[in-house]
Amino acid sequence: MFVIKDLCVNIGGKEILHGLDFTIPKGKVTVILGPNGCGKSTTLKALCRLLPYEGSVEFAGREVKRIDGREFAKEVAILAQSPKAPDDLTVLDLVKMGRFPHRNMWGGGSREDSEAVAWALERTGLAGYRERILSTLSGGERQRAWIAMALAQKPQVLFLDEPTSYLDICHQLEVLDLVQELNRQLGLTIVMVLHDITQALAVGNNFLVIKKGSLVAAGDGNIVDRDLLLKVFGVEAEEFRCSEGQRAIVPVGTV
């Protein structure tokens, strides 16, 4: 889906990303891991054309710099960290915003727009929340509303930057379950930044690990182990399997 070669990003005279080479496979859930400030969010923004970059970023065989902005927005959606919206906005109005790339120059909604919005609300379990004000929702419900807005674009790729931040464990798991469902049922390619290693292993099937702006490792879940946590995060960890066979890696101390 994406092929990235020698990706470099310079912000304010400081190079944040240093020559990254990797691919994002179609139909997979790719998780980006790494310490705070290592360049995870910068990588997402560069791939979505929100930051200038050097190198090559190809989407479906085309350099993204050469793709029309509206056309690109129809194919790729991004949900940034802690998104903001007016306090009096309804869930329905928020989700409708996801249709902007598809609307004509006069901004009028079409039957296709209405159907896409209804579909996104249904997929995220928010069909009964259409008229709710965002400020009255729980953290998990608000995050699902933002994901519904992104889904209304009908993208091929969904980027999520720390979608579980500031949520309690129950709402974290609800969001991650939704991510897996969207990937499994719709074949949606998902790229997300996460911090919890065990959650990442549960939801992801492709991994990129970044440290100080450089790519340390890339591959399936087997690359994420105790040695990697020691190398990248400087922590000792214990690894075991849960009762259902899922791998878990739990940090137990710093070195």
C-alpha positions as CSV (number, residue, x, y, z in Angstrom):
1,M,0.0,0.0,0.0
2,F,2.8,2.4,1.0
3,V,6.5,2.1,0.0
4,I,8.8,4.5,1.8
5,K,12.4,5.0,0.8
6,D,15.0,7.2,2.5
7,L,12.3,9.2,4.4
8,C,13.8,12.3,6.1
9,V,12.0,15.1,7.9
10,N,13.6,18.3,9.0
11,I,11.8,20.6,11.4
12,G,13.2,24.0,12.4
13,G,16.7,23.0,11.3
14,K,16.6,19.7,13.2
15,E,16.4,16.4,11.4
16,I,13.7,14.3,13.1
17,L,13.6,11.3,10.8
18,H,16.8,9.9,9.3
19,G,16.5,7.9,6.1
20,L,13.7,5.5,6.9
21,D,13.0,2.6,4.5
22,F,9.9,0.5,5.1
23,T,6.6,-0.7,3.6
24,I,3.0,-0.7,4.8
25,P,1.3,-3.8,3.6
26,K,-2.3,-3.7,2.3
27,G,-5.0,-5.0,4.6
28,K,-2.8,-5.3,7.7
29,V,-2.7,-3.5,11.0
30,T,0.7,-1.8,11.2
31,V,1.7,-0.6,14.7
32,I,4.5,2.0,15.2
33,L,6.4,1.6,18.4
34,G,9.1,3.7,20.1
35,P,10.0,6.0,22.9
36,N,8.5,9.4,23.3
37,G,9.9,11.9,20.9
38,C,11.4,9.3,18.6
39,G,9.5,10.4,15.5
40,K,6.4,8.2,15.5
41,S,3.8,10.9,15.0
42,T,6.2,12.7,12.6
43,T,6.2,9.6,10.5
44,L,2.4,9.5,10.3
45,K,2.2,13.1,9.4
46,A,4.8,12.8,6.7
47,L,3.0,9.8,5.1
48,C,-0.3,11.9,5.2
49,R,1.4,14.9,3.6
50,L,0.9,17.0,6.7
51,L,4.7,17.6,6.9
52,P,7.3,18.3,4.2
53,Y,9.8,15.5,3.7
54,E,12.7,14.3,1.6
55,G,12.9,10.9,0.1
56,S,10.1,8.9,-1.5
57,V,6.6,8.1,-0.2
58,E,4.6,6.0,-2.7
59,F,0.9,5.2,-2.2
60,A,-0.5,2.5,-4.6
61,G,2.5,3.0,-6.8
62,R,2.4,6.8,-7.0
63,E,4.5,9.4,-5.2
64,V,2.1,11.1,-2.8
65,K,3.4,14.6,-3.6
66,R,2.1,14.2,-7.2
67,I,-1.4,13.0,-6.1
68,D,-4.2,15.7,-6.1
69,G,-5.0,16.7,-2.5
70,R,-8.7,16.0,-2.7
71,E,-8.1,12.6,-4.4
72,F,-5.6,11.7,-1.7
73,A,-8.0,12.7,1.1
74,K,-10.6,10.3,-0.4
75,E,-8.1,7.4,0.0
76,V,-6.3,8.2,3.2
77,A,-7.7,9.4,6.6
78,I,-5.8,10.4,9.7
79,L,-7.0,10.8,13.3
80,A,-4.5,12.9,15.2
81,Q,-3.8,12.9,18.9
82,S,-6.5,14.5,21.1
83,P,-8.6,16.0,18.2
84,K,-10.6,19.1,19.0
85,A,-14.2,20.1,18.0
86,P,-16.7,22.7,19.2
87,D,-18.3,21.7,22.4
88,D,-21.8,22.0,21.0
89,L,-21.2,19.9,17.9
90,T,-23.4,16.8,17.6
91,V,-22.0,13.3,16.7
92,L,-23.9,13.5,13.4
93,D,-22.3,16.9,12.5
94,L,-18.9,15.6,13.3
95,V,-19.2,12.5,11.2
96,K,-20.6,14.5,8.3
97,M,-17.3,16.4,8.3
98,G,-15.6,13.3,7.0
99,R,-17.4,13.7,3.7
100,F,-15.8,17.0,2.8
101,P,-13.3,15.5,0.3
102,H,-16.2,14.0,-1.7
103,R,-18.5,17.1,-1.9
104,N,-18.8,19.4,-4.8
105,M,-17.6,23.0,-4.8
106,W,-20.9,24.2,-3.4
107,G,-20.6,21.9,-0.4
108,G,-24.0,20.3,-0.7
109,G,-24.5,16.8,0.7
110,S,-25.6,14.0,-1.6
111,R,-27.4,10.7,-1.1
112,E,-24.0,9.0,-1.2
113,D,-22.8,11.3,1.6
114,S,-25.9,10.4,3.8
115,E,-25.4,6.7,3.2
116,A,-21.7,6.9,4.1
117,V,-22.4,8.8,7.3
118,A,-25.1,6.3,8.3
119,W,-22.8,3.4,7.5
120,A,-19.9,4.9,9.6
121,L,-22.2,5.5,12.6
122,E,-23.5,1.9,12.3
123,R,-20.0,0.5,12.0
124,T,-18.8,2.3,15.1
125,G,-21.9,1.5,17.2
126,L,-23.1,5.1,17.3
127,A,-26.3,4.9,15.3
128,G,-28.3,5.8,18.4
129,Y,-26.0,8.7,19.3
130,R,-26.5,10.8,16.2
131,E,-28.0,13.8,18.1
132,R,-25.8,13.6,21.2
133,I,-23.5,16.5,21.9
134,L,-19.9,15.5,21.8
135,S,-19.2,17.0,25.2
136,T,-21.8,14.7,26.8
137,L,-20.0,11.5,25.6
138,S,-17.6,9.4,27.5
139,G,-13.9,9.4,26.4
140,G,-14.4,6.1,24.5
141,E,-17.6,7.2,22.9
142,R,-15.9,10.4,21.7
143,Q,-13.0,8.5,20.2
144,R,-15.5,6.2,18.3
145,A,-17.2,9.3,17.0
146,W,-13.9,10.6,15.6
147,I,-13.1,7.2,14.1
148,A,-16.6,7.3,12.5
149,M,-15.8,10.7,11.0
150,A,-12.6,9.2,9.5
151,L,-14.6,6.1,8.2
152,A,-17.1,8.4,6.5
153,Q,-14.4,9.3,4.1
154,K,-14.5,5.7,2.9
155,P,-10.7,5.6,2.9
156,Q,-8.5,2.7,2.0
157,V,-6.0,3.5,4.7
158,L,-6.7,4.8,8.3
159,F,-4.0,6.4,10.3
160,L,-4.5,6.6,14.1
161,D,-2.1,8.5,16.3
162,E,-2.3,7.1,19.9
163,P,-6.0,6.4,19.7
164,T,-6.1,5.1,23.3
165,S,-4.5,8.0,25.0
166,Y,-6.3,9.4,28.1
167,L,-8.8,6.5,28.0
168,D,-9.3,4.1,30.9
169,I,-8.5,0.4,30.2
170,C,-12.1,-0.5,29.4
171,H,-12.4,2.2,26.7
172,Q,-8.9,1.4,25.4
173,L,-10.0,-2.2,24.8
174,E,-13.2,-1.0,23.1
175,V,-11.3,1.2,20.7
176,L,-8.8,-1.6,19.9
177,D,-11.6,-4.1,19.4
178,L,-13.2,-1.6,16.9
179,V,-9.8,-1.3,15.1
180,Q,-9.5,-5.1,14.7
181,E,-13.1,-5.4,13.6
182,L,-12.7,-2.7,10.9
183,N,-9.6,-4.4,9.7
184,R,-11.0,-7.9,9.7
185,Q,-14.5,-7.2,8.3
186,L,-13.7,-4.4,5.9
187,G,-10.1,-5.2,5.0
188,L,-9.1,-1.7,6.0
189,T,-5.4,-1.0,6.1
190,I,-4.7,0.6,9.5
191,V,-1.5,2.3,10.7
192,M,-1.4,3.3,14.4
193,V,0.9,4.6,17.1
194,L,0.6,2.7,20.4
195,H,2.6,2.7,23.6
196,D,1.3,-0.4,25.4
197,I,3.4,-3.3,24.0
198,T,1.0,-6.1,25.0
199,Q,-1.9,-4.2,23.4
200,A,0.2,-3.7,20.3
201,L,0.9,-7.4,20.0
202,A,-2.8,-8.1,20.4
203,V,-4.0,-5.8,17.6
204,G,-1.0,-5.6,15.2
205,N,0.3,-7.9,12.6
206,N,3.0,-5.7,11.2
207,F,5.4,-3.5,13.3
208,L,7.7,-0.6,12.8
209,V,10.1,0.3,15.7
210,I,11.7,3.7,15.8
211,K,14.4,5.1,18.0
212,K,15.8,8.6,17.7
213,G,14.4,9.1,14.3
214,S,15.8,5.9,12.8
215,L,14.2,2.6,12.0
216,V,15.4,-0.1,14.4
217,A,13.3,-3.0,13.3
218,A,10.4,-3.9,11.0
219,G,8.4,-7.1,10.6
220,D,5.7,-9.2,12.3
221,G,5.1,-9.6,16.0
222,N,8.1,-11.9,16.4
223,I,10.5,-8.9,16.2
224,V,8.9,-7.5,19.4
225,D,10.6,-9.3,22.3
226,R,12.5,-8.7,25.5
227,D,15.8,-7.9,23.7
228,L,14.0,-5.2,21.6
229,L,12.5,-3.6,24.7
230,L,15.9,-3.5,26.3
231,K,17.6,-2.0,23.1
232,V,14.9,0.6,22.3
233,F,13.3,1.5,25.7
234,G,16.1,0.5,28.1
235,V,13.8,-1.7,30.2
236,E,13.9,-5.2,31.4
237,A,10.7,-7.2,30.6
238,E,9.1,-10.5,31.2
239,E,7.4,-12.4,28.4
240,F,4.6,-15.0,28.8
241,R,1.5,-16.2,27.1
242,C,-2.0,-15.6,28.4
243,S,-4.6,-18.3,28.9
244,E,-5.8,-17.8,25.3
245,G,-2.3,-18.0,23.9
246,Q,-1.8,-14.3,23.3
247,R,1.8,-13.1,23.9
248,A,2.3,-10.5,26.6
249,I,5.4,-8.5,27.4
250,V,5.4,-6.7,30.7
251,P,8.2,-4.2,31.6
252,V,9.5,-4.9,35.1
253,G,12.2,-2.3,35.5
254,T,14.8,0.0,34.0
255,V,18.4,-0.9,33.5
